[in-house]
Amino acid sequence: MIRVALHLLIATALVFSAYEGWVVGYVTDYVNGTSKTDLFFMLENGTLIPLTVDVPWELVGSGVRVKAEVVDGKARLLLPAAEPLAAPPPQSPVRGNLLVTVVAAKFKDVPDEPYNYSYIHDVVFGPHPSLRDFWEYVSRGAIKIKPYYVHWGWITLPRTTSDYCLVPDINTVVELIAEDVINSLYQRGVQLPDYSYLIIVLNKDLPCDPGTAGRGTIRMWQFSTPYGIRNLAVSWIYHYADWLRSEPDVQLYMHEFGHNLGLRHSGTSVEEYDNVWDVMGGIRLWHYLDSWLGQTEYGVVAGLAVPHGYYLGWYDIMQLNASAYVSSFSGVYWHGPDGVYTAEYKCAGKYESYLDFCGVVFHKLRSSTFERWVYFTPVMNVTTPWSSGVNFLDVGQSAWVGGVRISVVWRNSTHAKIVSGYPTLDQIIGANATFVVGARAATIDSVAAVYARAALSPTATRTRNSYFLQPLFAYLDDESFMAQVRWYYDSSIENWMALYVPYPGVVVSVGGPFANRLTYALNPPNRPGAGGLPFYFDTSVGGIKDAVTGAVWTSNAAVVAAVVNGSRVYLLVWGIGGEDTRRAAQWLAECAPPPARAVVIDTASFRVLASWPLGFEGPSYCPGRTYAAAAVVGAGAASIDAVGAAMAVGGLGVLDSEANSTQLPPLVFSVGGPLANRFTAVFNPVGRVGYGGLPFYYDPSVGGIRDGRTGAVLCVSSCFVVAKLQWGRRAVVLAWGLGGDDTRAAAAYVHYYGKELLEEFGNAAVVVRWSWRYYQSYKIGIDFYTIAKWP
């Protein structure tokens, strides 16, 4: 490439003239979190003319010849007028083998060699985490990064830092460095292939280019070499801090290579580096790993945004319909008032697992004629710079994004289900849920929650291991949910801030407005509920009224409704009486709900009496269900005892007075102590050793749990018993504590560790002490400590 700065001066004299050439450019990434993009129109003789910003991104570094006019030293492409973006942006696929040469280069006046060549080789070609490992992973095998030439050792550049800085234009400086490296390789008999990649690792930053971490050309740049014109994509990596010797900034190499592939930054409209979910978001995630440099901190990233993967031809983006499943490799798009919006899900992939949480994230795509076309979209009303890490939707959360209401109703470690518009009952079946019953409700309401859990599933709890806090997902209406603590850096006050979010999940509120205060808030008596829900309890008639038709039902009726209120999705399940509430939950478990937002059902026949919107009235389709498990709770137990049943299992919900040994399924969970639950008392009576020699029992003389083997009092507060007993062909699991909170904690233990107990041969039991895990005053999880085992 002709590199003399005079060419830029000559270009200023070219006025209103049309020329042919190419669009080239590179991105400079600074250590302080800023960047600069330089785009040029390159003439055939190598002259670089700065371009105006309205350049179709897919042309940069593409090698496609275009025409431009030059006015006052600036080039403007002669292209048709840009049209509004009507779909995901044009693709520029990259596939096959990518030949990469890595050269460590030291300035003539700087003898320091900060890394040995094994370091430089491995940060690019080594095992996880490395540039090659990352890009081959996120491309899903579409590309293979192959070493073309590995120069072991450092080459010495022919110029000093002062020599390079004598050139007044920094663009020419970096070209000079690249050309000196190319010539040095040629002197060693190495000719770089056309359309290959060159990574230059420098042993210092330049005084005329302070604060730079790295640079990357946007795709290919034409270089004039001793062996002809070569199209090369080049990354310049600076040694910008001495701690890099022991803590590799792998992210920098990955990021600059992303520019080489044609990608731009993907932060918010406020801060272009602020996107923790994407390698092009510019945020490093430091993790202590044992890899190619031994045990140390490595700067890694959390994957590739779906719009970027689509652009490179690796991922899928489908148009959003009523609902969709999204992942790290496939997303959806829709048209908003100011651009095209996309949704994707980040969780447990090889690099996504470095995230603190799993979540659905959103990007806005502007027309590709803008300098930057992928923008991370905040959804949690936290829009300060460096807040992308908290701006995601977890399961059960909802927000307006690009003019569309988007709700997340389910997720696992790889996929999430999102719903556009207001969720309907059929879309919520199978959702990850949090269950709420009234503190003053009858136990039968809690039994209904057991049926509801059979139709749904526990709240998804998969996050990074250090954030797995064993939270509850069953609460009383007068309790605060546990908090999910999301962190962000508020640059306005230069301090880290915590965003406290009630623990995720579609919130299932079981019981009517007089038994459950959450139901009361969303579906109050004598008037329509949240979002216009037309079905409510009318105290003047003692029944359920339809505000649309005026119809009234005074017996054998229940409401099942999906409600979005604020940023949460709720499912209301309540009937005129307790048995109606249980039957409504049973209808959820055994029938196929229609695509309605709410229904009134006949709890005797399961017929849909009314629907919102209209049109789904009539018999329900109920294929039935074979229940593998049941939960038995005491008919007279306190709600806090009984609510634990939904923590333990989903299935048949049975009161202790209804428990029939001939009709129970193979696995029975008895929740609540022997004084609250007569079924528990059969196996674990007060004051003595229980069934099969179970040694742990409640001793009223001390108000605690005693071990019948030693006579020792094991605990008198904050503890519980969990036992698995073989009862003929059935297994009975007892979960009870000294108080209601203890019983619920026992049920939580069953959820998290019950599998280990069930796999024990024969009878087994544990006594466990538990405590809340707090952050400041917020409950964020539960800790368990085993204090006794049997056998």
C-alpha positions in Angstrom: 0.0 0.0 0.0 1.2 3.5 -0.8 1.5 5.0 2.7 2.9 8.5 2.3 0.8 11.1 4.1 0.9 13.3 1.0 -1.8 11.2 -0.6 -4.3 12.4 2.0 -3.3 16.0 1.2 -3.6 15.4 -2.5 -7.1 14.1 -1.9 -8.2 17.4 -0.6 -7.7 19.0 -4.0 -10.1 16.5 -5.7 -13.4 18.3 -5.9 -16.7 17.1 -7.6 -14.8 14.3 -9.4 -16.1 10.7 -9.6 -13.6 7.8 -9.0 -13.7 4.1 -8.6 -12.2 2.3 -5.7 -13.0 0.4 -2.5 -14.3 1.1 1.0 -11.9 0.2 3.7 -11.6 1.0 7.4 -10.6 -0.1 10.9 -11.7 0.3 14.5 -9.4 1.6 17.2 -10.3 0.3 20.7 -9.0 2.4 23.6 -8.2 1.2 27.1 -10.5 3.7 28.7 -13.6 2.2 27.0 -13.9 4.4 24.0 -13.3 3.8 20.3 -13.0 5.4 17.0 -13.9 4.1 13.5 -12.0 5.4 10.5 -13.5 4.7 7.1 -11.8 5.5 3.8 -12.4 5.4 0.1 -9.2 3.7 -1.4 -8.2 4.6 -4.9 -6.4 2.1 -7.1 -3.0 3.7 -6.3 -3.6 3.3 -2.6 -4.7 6.9 -1.8 -7.0 7.0 1.2 -9.8 9.6 1.2 -11.9 9.9 4.4 -15.5 8.9 3.9 -18.7 10.4 5.2 -20.6 8.3 7.7 -23.5 7.1 5.5 -21.7 4.0 4.2 -23.4 0.6 3.8 -21.6 -1.5 6.3 -21.6 -4.6 4.1 -19.3 -2.7 1.6 -16.5 -2.0 4.1 -13.6 -4.3 3.4 -15.7 -6.4 1.0 -13.5 -5.9 -2.1 -16.5 -4.7 -4.0 -15.6 -1.8 -6.4 -17.8 1.3 -6.0 -17.9 4.9 -7.3 -17.6 8.0 -5.2 -17.3 11.7 -5.6 -14.9 13.8 -3.6 -16.0 17.1 -2.2 -13.7 19.2 0.1 -11.5 16.3 0.8 -14.3 13.9 1.7 -15.6 11.0 -0.4 -19.3 10.3 -0.7 -20.4 7.1 -2.3 -22.6 7.3 -5.4 -25.3 4.9 -4.3 -29.1 4.7 -4.5 -31.0 6.2 -1.6 -31.1 4.0 1.4 -34.4 2.3 2.1 -35.8 1.6 5.6 -34.7 -1.7 7.1 -37.5 -4.1 6.3 -35.9 -7.3 7.6 -32.7 -8.4 9.3 -29.7 -6.8 7.6 -28.0 -8.2 4.5 -25.8 -11.2 5.3 -22.1 -11.3 4.6 -21.3 -15.0 5.2 -17.9 -16.1 6.3 -17.2 -19.8 6.0 -14.4 -22.3 5.5 -10.8 -22.2 6.5 -9.4 -18.9 7.7 -5.6 -18.7 7.4 -4.0 -16.7 10.2 -0.4 -15.5 10.7 0.7 -14.3 14.1 3.8 -12.1 14.5 5.2 -10.7 17.7 7.0 -7.5 16.8 9.1 -5.2 18.9 10.1 -1.6 18.2 13.7 -1.0 17.3 14.2 1.1 20.5 12.2 -1.1 22.8 14.0 -4.4 23.5 11.5 -5.7 26.1 9.7 -9.0 25.2 6.7 -9.1 27.5 5.5 -12.5 26.5 7.2 -15.7 25.4 6.0 -17.0 22.1 4.0 -19.9 23.6 1.8 -17.2 25.2 1.3 -15.4 21.9 0.6 -18.7 20.1 -1.9 -20.0 22.7 -3.8 -16.8 23.1 -4.7 -17.2 19.4 -4.5 -20.9 18.6 -4.5 -22.6 22.0 -7.2 -24.4 24.0 -10.1 -22.7 25.7 -10.1 -19.7 26.1 -8.4 -18.6 22.9 -9.3 -16.6 19.8 -9.6 -19.8 17.7 -11.6 -21.7 20.3 -14.1 -18.8 20.7 -14.7 -18.1 17.0 -14.9 -21.7 16.0 -17.4 -22.3 18.8 -19.7 -19.3 18.1 -19.6 -20.1 14.4 -20.8 -23.6 15.1 -18.1 -25.1 12.9 -18.8 -22.8 10.0 -15.2 -21.5 10.1 -11.9 -23.2 11.0 -9.0 -21.0 12.0 -5.8 -22.4 10.7 -2.2 -21.2 11.5 -0.6 -20.2 8.2 2.7 -19.2 9.6 4.0 -19.4 13.2 7.1 -17.3 13.7 8.6 -18.4 17.0 10.3 -15.5 18.6 10.1 -11.7 18.3 11.0 -9.9 15.1 12.5 -6.4 15.4 10.8 -3.6 13.4 13.1 -1.4 11.3 11.9 1.8 13.0 11.8 3.2 16.5 8.6 4.5 18.2 9.8 8.0 17.4 10.3 7.1 13.7 6.7 5.9 13.5 5.4 8.9 15.4 7.1 11.3 13.0 4.4 10.5 10.5 1.7 13.0 11.2 -1.3 10.7 10.5 -1.9 7.7 12.8 -3.7 5.8 10.0 -0.4 5.9 8.0 1.5 4.8 11.1 -0.4 1.6 11.6 -0.1 0.9 7.9 3.6 1.4 8.1 3.8 -1.1 11.0 1.8 -3.7 9.0 3.9 -3.2 5.9 7.2 -3.5 7.9 5.9 -6.8 9.3 4.9 -8.0 5.8 8.3 -7.1 4.4 10.1 -8.7 7.4 8.2 -11.9 6.7 9.1 -11.7 3.0 12.8 -11.4 3.9 12.3 -14.7 5.8 10.7 -16.3 2.7 7.1 -16.0 3.8 4.5 -14.6 1.4 1.1 -14.1 2.9 -1.9 -15.5 1.1 -4.5 -13.3 -0.5 -7.6 -12.9 1.7 -5.8 -14.1 4.9 -5.5 -12.7 8.4 -2.5 -11.1 10.1 -2.3 -10.5 13.9 0.5 -8.2 15.0 1.3 -8.3 18.7 3.4 -5.2 19.7 5.6 -5.0 22.7 4.6 -1.4 23.6 2.0 1.2 22.8 3.0 4.2 20.8 3.5 7.7 22.3 1.6 9.2 19.4 -1.3 6.7 19.9 -1.8 6.8 23.7 -4.4 4.7 25.5 -4.9 2.3 22.6 -5.5 -1.4 23.4 -5.9 -2.7 19.9 -7.0 -2.1 16.3 -8.7 -4.2 13.7 -9.4 -3.6 10.1 -13.0 -4.0 9.0 -12.6 -7.1 6.8 -9.9 -6.8 4.2 -7.5 -4.0 3.4 -5.4 -3.9 0.3 -1.6 -4.0 0.8 1.1 -3.5 -1.9 3.7 -6.2 -1.1 6.9 -7.2 -2.9 4.9 -10.1 -4.4 1.8 -8.2 -5.5 -1.4 -6.8 -4.1 -2.7 -8.7 -1.1 -6.1 -8.4 0.6 -5.4 -8.8 4.3 -7.4 -8.4 7.5 -5.1 -7.1 10.2 -5.3 -6.8 14.0 -2.8 -4.7 16.0 -2.6 -5.8 19.7 -0.7 -3.4 22.0 1.0 -4.2 25.2 -0.9 -1.6 27.1 -0.2 -2.8 30.7 2.4 -5.0 32.4 -0.2 -7.1 34.2 -1.0 -8.6 30.8 2.1 -10.8 31.2 0.3 -12.9 33.8 -3.4 -12.2 33.1 -4.1 -12.5 29.4 -6.7 -10.2 27.9 -8.0 -12.9 25.5 -11.1 -10.7 24.9 -9.0 -8.1 23.1 -7.8 -10.6 20.5 -11.3 -12.1 20.1 -12.8 -8.6 19.7 -10.3 -7.3 17.1 -10.8 -10.4 15.1 -14.5 -9.7 15.1 -13.7 -6.4 13.3 -11.6 -8.4 10.9 -14.7 -10.5 10.2 -16.7 -7.3 9.5 -18.4 -6.6 12.8 -18.9 -3.3 14.6 -19.6 -2.6 18.2 -23.0 -3.5 19.8 -23.4 -1.4 22.9 -26.3 0.8 23.8 -27.2 4.1 22.1 -25.5 5.8 25.2 -22.3 3.7 25.2 -21.1 1.6 22.3 -19.0 -0.7 24.4 -21.8 -1.5 26.8 -23.0 -5.0 25.9 -21.8 -7.8 28.2 -23.7 -10.4 26.2 -21.6 -10.0 23.0 -17.9 -10.1 22.1 -18.4 -6.9 20.2 -19.8 -5.2 23.3 -16.3 -4.6 24.5 -16.7 -5.9 28.1 -14.2 -8.3 29.6 -15.3 -10.9 32.1 -12.4 -11.9 34.3 -12.4 -15.5 35.4 -9.9 -17.6 37.3 -9.2 -20.6 35.1 -6.6 -23.3 34.7 -5.6 -23.2 31.0 -2.7 -22.6 28.7 -1.0 -20.0 31.0 -1.7 -22.0 34.1 -3.9 -21.0 36.9 -4.6 -17.3 36.5 -7.3 -14.7 35.6 -8.3 -14.7 31.9 -10.3 -11.9 30.3 -13.1 -13.7 28.4 -16.4 -12.8 26.7 -19.9 -14.2 26.9 -20.7 -15.2 23.3 -21.8 -13.6 20.1 -25.0 -11.6 19.6 -27.5 -13.3 17.3 -27.7 -10.3 14.9 -23.9 -10.6 14.4 -24.1 -14.3 14.0 -26.9 -13.9 11.4 -24.8 -11.3 9.6 -21.9 -13.7 9.3 -24.3 -16.5 8.0 -24.1 -18.7 11.1 -27.3 -18.1 13.0 -31.0 -18.0 12.3 -33.4 -15.1 12.8 -37.1 -15.8 12.2 -40.0 -13.4 12.3 -41.7 -13.3 15.6 -45.2 -14.7 15.7 -47.4 -15.4 18.8 -44.5 -17.2 20.6 -41.1 -18.6 19.9 -38.2 -20.5 21.3 -34.9 -18.5 21.3 -31.3 -19.5 22.1 -27.8 -18.3 21.8 -27.8 -19.3 18.1 -31.3 -18.5 17.0 -33.5 -15.5 17.5 -36.5 -13.7 16.3 -37.1 -10.2 14.9 -40.0 -7.8 14.6 -40.6 -4.3 13.2 -40.6 -1.5 15.8 -41.3 2.2 15.3 -37.6 3.1 15.0 -36.0 -0.1 13.6 -36.0 -3.8 13.6 -35.7 -5.5 17.0 -34.4 -8.9 17.9 -34.5 -11.3 20.9 -32.2 -14.1 21.9 -31.4 -16.1 25.0 -28.0 -16.4 26.7 -27.3 -19.0 29.3 -25.1 -22.1 29.5 -23.0 -22.3 26.4 -19.2 -22.7 26.6 -18.7 -18.9 26.8 -22.2 -17.9 27.8 -21.7 -19.7 31.1 -19.4 -16.9 32.2 -22.5 -14.7 32.6 -23.8 -14.2 36.1 -27.4 -14.9 35.0 -29.4 -16.4 32.2 -31.6 -14.1 30.3 -33.4 -13.0 27.2 -31.7 -9.9 25.7 -32.7 -7.5 22.9 -31.0 -5.6 20.2 -32.2 -2.9 17.8 -31.0 -2.9 14.3 -30.7 0.3 12.3 -30.2 0.6 8.6 -26.8 -0.7 7.6 -26.1 2.7 6.0 -25.2 3.9 9.5 -21.8 3.5 11.0 -23.0 1.2 13.7 -26.2 -0.9 13.2 -26.5 -3.2 16.2 -27.6 -1.6 19.4 -28.2 -3.3 22.7 -31.6 -2.4 24.1 -32.2 -1.9 27.9 -35.4 -3.2 29.3 -35.2 -2.6 33.0 -35.3 1.2 33.2 -31.6 1.3 34.0 -30.0 3.2 31.1 -26.8 4.6 32.6 -23.6 3.4 30.8 -22.3 0.0 31.8 -25.7 -1.3 32.8 -26.2 -4.0 30.1 -25.6 -6.7 32.6 -28.9 -6.0 34.4 -31.0 -5.3 31.3 -32.5 -8.7 30.5 -35.7 -10.5 31.0 -35.8 -13.6 33.1 -38.7 -16.1 33.2 -41.9 -14.5 34.3 -40.8 -11.0 33.4 -42.4 -8.8 30.8 -41.6 -5.5 29.0 -42.5 -3.4 26.1 -39.7 -3.7 23.5 -39.9 -2.0 20.1 -43.7 -1.5 20.5 -44.4 -5.1 21.4 -45.1 -6.6 24.8 -42.6 -9.4 25.2 -42.9 -11.9 28.1 -40.6 -14.8 29.0 -42.6 -17.8 30.3 -40.1 -20.7 30.3 -36.4 -21.4 30.1 -33.8 -24.2 30.5 -30.0 -24.1 30.1 -30.2 -23.7 26.3 -33.6 -22.2 25.2 -36.2 -19.8 26.4 -39.9 -19.4 25.3 -41.0 -15.9 24.7 -44.6 -14.7 24.0 -45.5 -11.6 22.0 -48.6 -9.6 23.1 -50.5 -10.7 26.2 -49.9 -14.3 27.2 -52.8 -16.8 26.9 -53.5 -19.8 29.1 -52.2 -22.3 26.5 -48.9 -20.4 26.2 -48.4 -20.5 30.0 -48.8 -24.2 30.5 -45.4 -25.6 31.3 -44.0 -22.2 32.4 -41.5 -21.9 35.2 -43.5 -20.7 38.1 -43.5 -19.2 41.6 -46.5 -20.2 43.8 -48.3 -17.9 46.2 -51.1 -18.8 48.6 -52.9 -16.8 51.2 -51.5 -16.7 54.8 -55.0 -17.0 56.1 -56.3 -19.4 53.5 -57.6 -22.9 54.1 -55.1 -25.7 53.5 -57.1 -26.8 50.5 -55.7 -23.8 48.6 -52.2 -25.0 49.2 -53.3 -28.4 48.0 -54.5 -26.7 44.8 -51.0 -25.3 44.4 -49.7 -28.9 44.2 -52.0 -29.5 41.2 -50.9 -26.2 39.6 -47.3 -27.2 39.9 -48.1 -30.4 38.0 -49.2 -28.2 35.0 -46.2 -25.9 35.4 -42.7 -26.3 36.7 -40.5 -24.8 39.4 -38.9 -21.5 38.7 -35.7 -22.0 36.6 -32.8 -21.5 38.9 -29.8 -22.2 36.6 -27.2 -19.4 36.9 -23.5 -19.4 37.3 -22.5 -21.8 40.1 -21.5 -19.0 42.5 -25.0 -17.5 42.1 -26.9 -20.8 42.7 -28.6 -19.8 45.9 -31.3 -22.5 46.4 -34.1 -20.0 46.5 -37.8 -20.7 47.4 -40.5 -20.7 44.8 -43.5 -21.0 47.2 -44.6 -18.1 49.3 -47.4 -16.7 51.4 -49.1 -13.6 50.2 -47.7 -11.5 53.0 -44.1 -12.4 52.2 -41.6 -10.7 50.0 -40.1 -12.8 47.3 -36.4 -13.6 47.5 -34.3 -11.1 45.5 -32.2 -11.7 42.4 -29.4 -9.2 42.8 -28.1 -7.8 39.5 -25.1 -5.5 39.5 -24.2 -2.6 37.3 -21.7 0.2 37.3 -23.2 3.7 37.6 -20.6 5.9 35.9 -22.4 9.1 37.1 -21.4 8.3 40.7 -18.5 6.0 39.9 -19.8 3.2 42.0 -21.3 -0.2 41.7 -25.1 -0.4 42.2 -27.4 -3.3 42.9 -30.7 -3.8 41.2 -33.0 -6.0 43.3 -35.5 -8.0 41.3 -38.1 -10.3 42.9 -37.2 -13.9 42.2 -38.3 -14.8 38.7 -41.1 -17.1 37.6 -44.6 -16.8 36.3 -46.4 -16.0 39.6 -49.2 -18.4 40.3 -51.6 -16.9 42.8 -53.8 -19.6 44.2 -57.0 -18.8 46.1 -59.7 -16.1 45.8 -59.5 -12.4 46.6 -60.6 -12.8 50.2 -58.1 -15.6 50.9 -55.1 -14.3 49.0 -54.1 -10.6 49.0 -52.1 -11.0 45.8 -55.2 -12.2 44.0 -57.1 -9.3 45.7 -54.6 -6.8 44.2 -54.9 -8.2 40.7 -58.5 -9.4 40.7 -60.4 -7.4 43.3 -64.1 -8.0 44.1 -66.9 -6.1 42.5 -64.9 -4.7 39.6 -62.8 -5.8 36.6 -59.2 -6.7 37.3 -55.8 -5.9 36.0 -55.6 -5.4 32.3 -59.3 -5.4 32.0 -59.9 -8.9 33.3 -63.7 -9.1 33.2 -64.3 -11.9 35.7 -64.5 -11.0 39.3 -66.2 -12.0 42.6 -69.5 -10.1 43.1 -70.3 -9.8 46.8 -73.9 -8.8 46.1 -74.7 -12.2 44.6 -72.0 -14.3 46.3 -70.6 -15.6 43.0 -68.4 -14.9 39.9 -69.7 -12.2 37.5 -68.7 -11.6 33.9 -68.5 -7.8 33.3 -68.9 -8.3 29.6 -72.1 -10.4 29.4 -73.4 -9.8 32.9 -73.6 -13.6 33.5 -73.3 -14.8 37.2 -72.3 -18.2 38.6 -72.9 -18.9 42.3 -71.6 -22.4 42.7 -69.2 -24.9 41.0 -67.3 -22.2 39.3 -63.7 -20.9 39.2 -61.5 -18.4 37.4 -58.2 -19.2 35.7 -56.6 -16.1 34.2 -53.3 -15.0 32.7 -52.5 -11.4 33.7 -49.6 -9.1 32.9 -49.2 -6.3 35.4 -46.2 -4.1 35.3 -43.1 -6.2 34.5 -44.5 -9.5 35.8 -46.7 -12.3 34.4 -49.3 -13.8 36.8 -51.6 -16.8 36.6 -54.6 -16.5 38.9 -56.4 -19.7 40.0 -59.4 -19.3 42.3 -62.9 -20.6 42.9 -66.0 -19.7 44.8 -64.9 -22.2 47.5 -61.8 -24.1 48.4 -62.8 -27.2 46.5 -63.5 -25.1 43.5 -60.0 -23.7 43.7 -58.5 -27.2 43.8 -60.6 -28.3 40.9 -59.5 -25.3 38.9 -55.9 -26.2 39.5 -56.7 -29.8 38.6 -58.3 -28.6 35.3 -54.9 -26.9 34.5 -53.1 -30.2 35.2 -55.5 -32.5 33.3 -57.0 -30.4 30.5 -55.7 -28.4 27.5 -56.5 -24.7 28.2 -57.7 -22.7 25.2 -55.8 -19.8 23.7 -57.7 -17.4 25.9 -56.4 -14.9 28.4 -59.0 -16.0 31.0 -61.8 -18.5 31.5 -64.6 -19.3 33.9 -64.9 -23.1 34.3 -67.6 -25.4 35.7 -65.6 -27.2 38.4 -67.9 -30.2 38.2 -67.7 -30.9 34.5 -64.6 -28.8 33.5 -66.8 -27.1 30.8 -65.6 -23.6 29.9 -68.5 -21.3 30.9 -67.0 -18.0 29.6 -63.8 -16.9 28.0 -61.9 -13.7 27.5 -61.8 -13.0 24.7 -65.1 -14.6 23.7 -65.2 -17.7 21.5 -63.7 -20.5 23.6 -66.8 -21.6 25.5 -67.7 -25.3 25.5 -66.4 -28.6 26.7 -62.7 -28.8 27.7 -60.4 -31.3 26.0 -59.1 -33.3 29.0 -56.8 -36.2 28.1 -56.2 -36.7 31.8 -52.9 -37.3 33.6 -51.3 -40.3 35.4 -49.9 -38.9 38.6 -46.6 -40.4 39.7 -46.5 -38.5 43.0 -48.8 -36.9 45.5 -48.5 -34.4 48.4 -50.4 -34.9 51.6 -50.9 -32.0 53.9 -52.8 -31.6 57.1 -56.4 -30.4 56.7 -55.9 -28.1 59.8 -52.3 -27.1 59.2 -51.3 -23.5 58.9 -50.7 -22.1 55.4 -47.0 -21.8 56.0 -46.9 -25.5 56.7 -48.9 -26.4 53.7 -47.3 -24.0 51.1 -44.2 -26.2 51.3 -46.1 -28.9 49.5 -45.7 -27.0 46.2 -42.0 -26.7 46.9 -41.8 -30.5 47.3 -43.7 -31.8 44.3 -46.3 -31.3 41.6 -49.0 -33.9 41.4 -52.1 -35.0 43.4 -52.9 -32.6 46.2 -54.4 -34.6 49.1 -55.5 -33.6 52.6 -54.5 -36.0 55.4 -58.2 -36.8 55.9 -58.4 -38.0 52.3 -55.2 -40.1 52.1 -56.3 -43.6 51.0 -53.4 -46.1 51.0 -55.0 -48.0 48.1 -55.3 -44.9 45.8 -52.1 -43.0 46.4 -49.4 -43.1 43.6 -46.0 -44.8 44.0 -44.4 -41.7 45.5 -46.0 -39.8 48.4 -44.7 -36.7 50.0 -46.2 -36.0 53.5 -45.5 -32.3 54.3 -45.9 -31.0 57.9 -45.1 -32.4 61.3 -47.0 -35.1 63.3 -49.1 -32.5 65.2 -50.3 -30.8 61.9 -50.5 -33.8 59.6 -52.1 -37.1 60.7 -50.5 -38.9 57.7 -47.0 -37.9 59.0 -48.0 -39.0 62.5 -48.6 -42.6 61.2 -44.9 -42.9 60.2 -43.2 -40.4 62.6 -45.3 -40.3 65.8 -44.7 -37.8 68.6 -42.3 -38.8 71.4 -41.0 -42.1 70.0 -39.1 -43.9 67.2 -41.1 -44.1 64.0 -41.8 -46.5 61.1 -38.9 -48.9 60.2 -36.8 -47.7 63.1 -36.8 -44.0 62.0 -34.9 -42.5 65.0 -35.6 -38.8 64.6 -38.8 -37.6 66.3 -40.5 -34.6 67.8 -40.1 -34.5 71.6 -42.7 -32.1 73.1 -40.9 -32.1 76.5 -38.0 -30.1 75.0 -39.8 -28.7 71.9 -37.2 -30.1 69.6 -36.0 -33.0 67.5 -34.5 -36.0 69.4 -32.3 -38.8 68.1 -33.7 -42.1 69.5 -30.4 -43.9 69.0 -28.5 -41.7 71.4 -31.2 -39.8 73.2 -29.5 -36.5 72.2 -31.6 -33.5 71.5 -30.4 -32.5 68.0 -32.0 -29.1 67.7 -34.8 -26.9 69.1 -35.1 -24.3 66.3 -34.3 -23.7 62.6 -34.2 -27.4 61.7 -36.2 -30.1 60.1 -36.5 -33.8 59.3 -36.6 -35.3 55.8 -37.0 -39.1 55.6 -37.6 -41.6 52.9 -39.4 -44.7 54.0 -40.2 -47.8 52.0 -44.0 -48.5 52.6 -44.8 -51.6 50.7 -44.5 -50.8 47.0 -44.6 -47.1 47.7 -42.0 -44.7 48.9 -43.1 -42.1 51.5 -41.1 -38.9 51.9 -41.6 -37.0 55.2 -40.8 -33.3 55.3 -41.5 -31.5 58.5 -39.9 -29.0 60.8 -40.4 -27.5 64.2 -42.3 -24.5 62.7 -44.0 -23.5 59.5 -40.9 -21.9 58.0 -38.9 -25.0 59.0 -41.4 -27.2 57.2 -41.2 -25.1 54.0 -37.4 -25.2 54.2 -37.6 -29.0 54.5 -39.7 -29.1 51.3 -37.1 -26.9 49.6 -34.4 -29.4 50.7 -36.5 -32.1 49.1 -36.6 -30.2 45.9 -32.8 -29.6 45.8 -31.5 -32.8 47.4 -34.4 -35.2 47.5 -33.1 -37.2 44.5 -30.1 -38.2 46.5 -32.3 -39.4 49.4 -34.6 -41.3 47.1 -31.7 -43.1 45.5 -30.6 -44.5 49.0 -31.2 -48.2 49.3 -33.9 -48.9 51.9 -35.0 -46.3 54.5 -33.0 -43.2 55.1 -33.4 -39.8 56.9 -31.5 -36.6 57.7 -31.9 -33.8 60.3 -30.8 -30.5 58.8 -30.3 -27.1 60.1 -31.0 -24.2 57.8 -30.7 -20.4 57.5 -31.5 -17.7 55.1 -28.8 -16.3 52.9 -29.0 -12.5 52.8 -27.6 -9.7 50.8 -27.9 -6.6 53.0 -31.5 -7.0 54.1 -32.7 -9.0 51.1 -33.2 -12.8 51.3 -31.5 -14.3 48.3 -31.4 -18.0 49.1 -31.1 -20.8 51.7 -28.2 -22.6 53.2 -28.5 -26.2 54.6 -26.2 -27.9 57.1 -26.8 -31.6 57.8 -26.5 -32.4 61.6 -27.5 -36.1 61.7 -28.1 -39.0 59.3 -29.8 -42.4 59.4 -28.6 -45.0 58.9 
